[in-house]
Amino acid sequence: MTVPAIEIDRLTKVYRPGKAPAVEEVSLRVPAGSVFGFLGPNGAGKTTTIKILAGLLSPTGGTVRLNGHDVERERSAAMAQFGAVLEGSRNVYWTLSARQNLAYFGRLKGLGKAAIRARADELLADLGLWERRDDKVGAFSRGMQQKVAIAAALIGDPPIVLLDEPTLGLDVEATRAVKDRIAGLARERGTTVLLTTHQLDVAEELCGQVAVLRQGRVVADLPTRDLLAGFRERDRYEIRIEGAAPALPPGFEAAEHDGLTVITGRVGAVAEVYDLVDRLREGGAVLQSLAQVQPDLEDVFLALTRGPAHV
């Protein structure tokens, strides 16, 4: 049996006796070479879990293994398995240049000068930092500093990368560069990426599987496609037409969007949809599309973290 890249077994963290655990009985298996989304609202326990994975906090109970190495019992071997960007932390040295930061972290990872230069040049170019490579990081924008932190986490080419809000503060172009880099890590290098983010479109695009935390507990842990399919509303449809909508049956509503009229609503049977389409055509409307409403990851996330649903 293949050893999971990240194996969390009944992880619990209590900060103060008598208070609710920040993390309670969390168990996860993250396959090697995957991009795994670790999602939840503020206070759900994501950052606590990430800090335990990174060896910055000790758990109250349970175990964590990175490529088979127990973080508590085999600390040195476990710490050698990953690079990390932790949200809300200063991950790089502001008094050093971008290149000097990468050289420093490369030396910490045991790389030689030639390997550091080659790897640093690659990362600086890929992340759009080349023109500012010799400038001090303290003079960079928040987004540029974040990109240096990501490069520092990747300098040692670790088998596991922990990314806590990696696109925070980045503009559209920089976000695209980071997303491409994350996808390429898994696809081309077989790197395992554990990604936490509040940008759910980023998670939906990149993650083959997601786990959702709520109040310190896992409420969903499924392949992204299966999770979305489980929340598909089979009785809800969307019809797009050119022209104004006539009087609609109960349960349907219309709105203007991108020059079209978008009609949405629920039906008891598919035949009701076809009846409505016939009525629209008779009224002179030009049908553009007809489809079941497909949920996105934001819809599913809100359902899991605000409602009673558990998957």
Phi, psi and omega in degrees: 000134180291134179286129177298148176295318177233126180231114180246126185234109175052045182289131179223139175223120176245121180278322181224129179305139179089349178261159179297141179298143172288327176224134186224114173054043180277127176230129181214151173233121181249114182295148177297141176078014181251160169256114188246123179272130180241099195242158177167159177289170176304135179085005182283341180114006182297307184294323176301315180298315180299318181293328175291318177301322183276002178079013181271341175228150174262138179285155172283326179202163179090178182227155175226131178234137175246113186050041176088354183261123180291125184297326181277317188268334180235056191304311184299313180295321180293317182295335179285352186274346191220161165238154187217146167237114184257123181297139178082001179246152173276104187272348181225170183265120186288336181278353177258157175285171177301314181295319179296322176300315181292324177296318181297310182290331175296320177294322177300328179275000176086016181279149174279169185301316182295317180295320179297313182298315181296315181291319180295316179299320179297312183291318179300319179290314184297325184263012175071030183252000190300317183293338181250020189298331183256009177270149179292137185295332180298338179270358182280160170290166179302319180294319178294319177299322179296322179292323175296320179298320178295317178298320179296323179292333184263353189301325181272008182050054184290151178289338179232137176234127177257116184240109180258105182056057185291337182261008179298127177083001181269146174282179186300314182295316180292322177299318178298319180297318180292318179298317179297322180294317180298313179299320180292328178302312181288316186288317188261330184249351182072020179287141174268128182241121171260116189244124169248138181197150170266355177271090190291337175293326176294315179297318181296323180289321191262328194268126174283337179214148178225147169242140180243128177259145174217119180051044174083000181239150176282122178252352175201142177205092187212159167306141185305318181298318180291323179296316179295318181297326181292342180251010178294133179267100187288345180258006183248133185231157175232129179239128177248129182226157167268133181104170182281151179276140174284188174301131185256152177293162179304142179093354179248149176218155183236149177210152177275137178205121178053041177080002179244162171263123182252120182250127179230150178173172181257151178229158176274334180211152182300329181303330180294327178293315181295324176298318180293319178299318178300319180294321179295317179295318178299331179276002177094005180284146176257117183287128177258320180198157176217126183203155168292146177289125180257125179288152169254178186295331177296317178301314182294317180302314181294322178296321183283326186264347179248333182256189183274000190294137171228137180243000000 
